[in-house]
Amino acid sequence: MDNGGYDDETDETLAERFLGLQEMFPMPVRQAVGTAANGIFNNAKKFASNPSLMFAAVSFILWARLIQKINRLN
């Protein structure tokens, strides 16, 4: 990986960067973010398994885009 001409900097992997970021935040903050991420992931799985909710969300997004385009023309 090109380090931009800085010979004294070592290349880091993405995993190493995330591990380094852990040191910046206290444990309660990391736990809260982990809990929130798990909740979002679990709700997304439930949402994806319900076809009517998925259809409603996609329809809403498409209608919103259509209304936005119509408003730009006026």
DRENDREN-630595 format. One record per residue (C-alpha): x, y, z. Coordinates in steps of 0.05 Angstrom, whole numbers, padded with zeros to 5 digits, always signed. Example, Ala and Ser with C-alpha at 12.3 -4.5 7.8 and 13.67 -1.06 7.14 Angstrom:
DRENDREN-630595
+00246-00090+00156;+00273-00021+00143;
This chain:
DRENDREN-630595
+00000+00000+00000;+00026+00069-00017;+00039+00110+00046;+00041+00177+00010;+00117+00184+00011;+00124+00178+00087;+00177+00124+00098;+00172+00125+00174;+00098+00106+00176;+00079+00033+00178;+00020+00005+00139;-00039-00016+00182;-00095-00063+00165;-00166-00042+00176;-00172-00090+00235;-00111-00058+00268;-00141+00011+00260;-00206-00011+00293;-00168-00043+00350;-00130+00022+00359;-00195+00061+00362;-00219+00018+00420;-00169+00052+00464;-00201+00120+00452;-00270+00102+00480;-00287+00077+00550;-00319+00008+00559;-00390+00034+00572;-00390+00071+00505;-00364+00010+00468;-00417-00034+00501;-00473+00015+00484;-00451+00019+00411;-00447-00057+00408;-00516-00065+00438;-00545-00014+00389;-00512-00048+00330;-00538-00116+00351;-00609-00087+00358;-00606-00055+00290;-00580-00119+00258;-00634-00162+00291;-00690-00114+00271;-00663-00112+00200;-00667-00188+00197;-00739-00187+00221;-00756-00132+00172;-00725-00169+00113;-00766-00231+00129;-00832-00193+00124;-00849-00182+00051;-00905-00132+00064;-00860-00087+00104;-00806-00092+00051;-00856-00075-00004;-00882-00015+00036;-00813+00012+00048;-00791+00005-00025;-00857+00037-00048;-00848+00095-00001;-00777+00108-00026;-00798+00105-00099;-00857+00151-00088;-00814+00200-00049;-00764+00203-00106;-00820+00213-00156;-00850+00271-00116;-00781+00301-00108;-00770+00300-00183;-00839+00330-00197;-00825+00386-00147;-00759+00402-00180;-00795+00411-00247;-00843+00463-00218;
